Amino acid sequence: MVKYKIEELDFLFIYEHKVRELENLCLIKYELDRRGYRTKIVHIEDAEALKAMRPIYHTKVVVTMACYQNSSIEWHTKNFVKFDKLIDMQWENIVFPMDEKDTKAYKNYSGVAKDVVRVSWGEMNKRRMLDVVKMDPRKVKLVGHVGMDFLREKLRGYYRSKEAVLSEYGIPVDKKIFLFVSPYFSDSHTEEYLVEMCRRFGEGWRYYYQDCMLPSKKIVLDWIGRICEKREDVVFVYRPHPGEESAQADEMTRKYANFKVIGDLSVRQWILISDKIYTGNSSTFVEAFFGKKMCYLLFPVPVPADYELAFLKEADKISDYAEFETTTHEEDDRPFPVSEELIDQVYTIDWEKPSYMKFVDMAEEVFKDPYYDLTREQLKAYYHKMGPAEKITKALTKITPLYNIYLTMLESGKPGWKWLEKKRRARRDLEQIAHDFEKTSDEEIAGIIAKIAKELEK
């Protein structure tokens, strides 16, 4: 019989996109473990969570990737986490300009989400949290972006060599690598998806997607194709935006042997081994800055003011092919497109103390101080309203022997009762979602931490 087990933790980290978040969380986990805390990293669709109707993790602090409203907390923790405090990593620290002063904007938080502890990378976002969101100043923590720590000299050895990476993807090591980090969404979204995005970000989002983003992608891919056609010494690596599916880019791979679409490995890994770096309406240029690499901003179609990142308004942008083509030359000596002062406002440039150390110091404070505890009412507020059948099932699962029987039936596939089959289908669906998000294993997490430890403990 399958038996209900509880894992007692101090910090539980829940991630969504592996390439965006996992390495950063492993760096934080390394330091928290070193200080003696009990920690774990799980995917948002954790395998155990798929069958849980009771908490399988009891943790003092849960750390999530984003927390916009009550439903965000429910999505992350579902029924499988019992916790006292919540830290929002806020991986989407940067918002559209139209949202910066709009108190009702989706990314300006509502419900219990206003009461959690929130990470801010820089002063600009901190001001928004205080002036617009009206958050408790003690719960806005300025720590910088942990991911930038991997670009410090101390951790440079964590990444693989150019030769090792290119060999894995069958790219000749004598080629120049030009990296394009896509700021675009998938080529074709359903009307349902567009309606939801407009609900979150305003009706202008449809224009931004259809009349700016999609034409920009088409033009940029055309520019890249012209370079691929005439430069056999160059390989263009197209790095998709998280969740992006691009039929146009896939078609380019069939047309040009020196054009590759690669979503694996972190953006930082690719930045460090690339000879030229390009992006658009994206914060990727900041990672290039911290990696001490040049990055070019491609804006073939003007971005609406409400959707252009605020710190790109005065940036040096490239808007035509002739100018783009000159950047591919060896002798190009264009200055960095965004000023260091502006980058500091958004990302906090601190060459002395790494952000992961600032985060762990802050996390210790949150862990120890009852000021950051969520009240019983707040912890109840984010749950969805249950129907009668769900309430009965939930009540029965509180009796451990009955819950163990439920787990066994769920695992075995028998009996084929309607409500059990519904749970099994939901579990299969979530397993597919988890696969699509590239959920990883405990063994891979341990391997990442071992590589981190090797560099930091030299």
C-alpha positions, 0 to 999 in steps of 0.5 A, a space after each residue: 500500500 502507498 503510504 502518506 509521507 511528510 517532509 519537514 523543511 525550512 525552505 521549499 523552492 518552487 520553480 516553473 521554467 528550468 532554464 530561467 530559474 533552476 541554476 539560480 535556486 541551486 546557488 541559493 540552496 547551496 548557501 542555505 544548506 551550508 548554513 544548516 537549513 533544510 531545503 528542497 527544490 521542486 517543479 510547480 507540477 511536482 510528481 508527488 504533488 500531482 496526487 496530493 490532497 494533503 500537504 506532503 511538504 511542511 515548510 516554514 518558508 515557501 519561495 515561489 517564482 511569481 505571486 500576482 494574486 491569490 490564484 498564483 499562490 493556489 497554483 504554486 502550492 495547490 494542496 501539497 504544501 503547508 507553510 507559514 511565510 512566502 517569498 516571491 522571487 519575482 522573476 518578472 521584476 520588469 513590467 510594461 511602462 503602462 503598468 508602472 503607475 496603474 494600481 490595478 495592473 495585473 503585475 501590481 498585485 492583489 489579495 494576499 499577494 500584497 502581503 508576501 515578502 517580495 524580491 526586488 532587483 533594483 531601486 526602480 522596481 522597489 519604488 513601484 512596490 512602495 509607491 504604486 502597490 503600497 506594499 509594507 516597506 519591510 517586505 520589499 527586499 532589495 537584493 539584486 538578480 541572483 542570476 548575475 552572480 554566475 557571470 562573476 569571475 568566481 563562478 565563470 568556471 561553472 560554465 562549459 567551454 565553447 568547444 564543449 558546447 558546440 561539440 554537443 550541438 554539432 557546430 564546428 568549433 572554428 565558427 563564429 557564434 552570433 546569438 539572438 535571444 528572442 524577445 518574441 512570443 509564439 508565432 500563432 496564439 489562439 484567440 482565447 490566449 489573446 483575450 487573456 493577455 489583453 485582460 492582464 495587460 490591456 487591449 493594446 497588447 493585441 496590437 503589440 503582439 500582432 502589429 509589432 512583435 510578429 512583424 519584428 520577428 519576421 524582419 529580424 529572421 530575414 536579416 539573420 537569413 541574409 547573413 547566414 547566406 553570405 557568411 559561412 564562417 558564422 553560425 546564428 543561434 536563435 534562443 527562443 523566449 520561454 514557452 515560444 514555439 516558432 514555425 518561422 525559426 524552425 523553417 530557417 533551420 531547414 533552409 540554412 545549415 548555419 542557423 540553429 534553434 536551441 532552447 537548452 542551457 541557460 542564456 548566460 552559458 550562451 552569452 559567455 561563448 558567443 562572439 556577437 549577442 543580439 536581442 530586442 525588447 528584452 532585458 537580456 542585454 543586462 546579462 551581457 553587460 554583467 558578462 562584459 559582452 557587447 549586445 545589440 538591440 534590434 527594433 525593426 518595428 517601433 514598439 508602442 510606448 506602453 510596452 517598450 521596457 522603460 530603460 530601453 526608451 533612450 537606448 541605442 537601437 538598430 532599425 534597418 538591415 544596413 545598420 545590422 549588417 555593420 554590427 556583424 563586422 569584426 571592427 564594429 566598436 559601437 558603445 554599449 546601448 544602455 548606460 551603466 547608471 540606468 542598469 544600476 537603477 533596475 538591477 543593482 550593480 554591486 561588484 563586491 557582495 553577490 546577490 545570492 548572499 544578500 538573498 540568503 541573509 534576507 531569507 534567514 531574517 524572514 525565517 527567524 522573524 514572526 513579523 513575516 508570518 502570514 495570518 491564518 485568515 491570509 493562508 485560507 484566503 487563496 484557496 478556491 471554493 470547493 463543491 460538496 463532493 470535493 469537500 467530502 473527499 477533502 475531509 476523508 483525506 484528513 484520515 490517514 488510513 483512508 488517504 493511504 487507500 486513496 493513494 493506492 487506488 490512484 496509483 493502481 488504476 483500479 477501481 475505475 470510479 468516475 471521480 478517481 478517473 477524473 483525478 487520474 486524467 488531471 494527473 496525466 495532464 499535469 505530467 505532460 505540462 511538467 514535461 513541457 516545462 522541462 522538469 528536472 530530477 533531484 540528481 540533476 539538482 545535486 549535480 548543479 550544486 556540486 559544480 557550484 560548490 567546486 567553483 566557490 570552494 576553490 
